[in-house]
Amino acid sequence: MIKTVLRWVLALFYFAAGVIHLAHPAPFLTIMPAWVPAPQAVVLWTGVAEVLGAVGLVQPFSRPLRQAAGWGLALYALCVWPANVNHMIIDLAKPDGGLGLGYHVPRMFAQPAIIWLALWVGECLPLRRASA
């Protein structure tokens, strides 16, 4: 039951984020590391990936598709981590300190949890008890 609820929460989060990436790409372009090629295309395709991953995560017809969505969203979260780090650096360098460490530090610690959560609710990481 808890896994199903968390699957839907994560899917809603990713779906909303994907829609925002597609509808309002400008804020994401400002935090993109300079070394990323074709930033507009990257923001567009990350939005598409978030929406498709969210749909794949909650569809009831195919466990392999849920697993693919879980792996995809986990890899996505890993790949966007540099943009989150870049955002923290840019934001904290502002004269007013931007959103501050109270925003950015939890966000950095949340990233591995989101990666694990995508794998767990996507049924990619079955939890098994060690046998005695």
Disulfide bonds with the S-S distance in Angstrom:
none
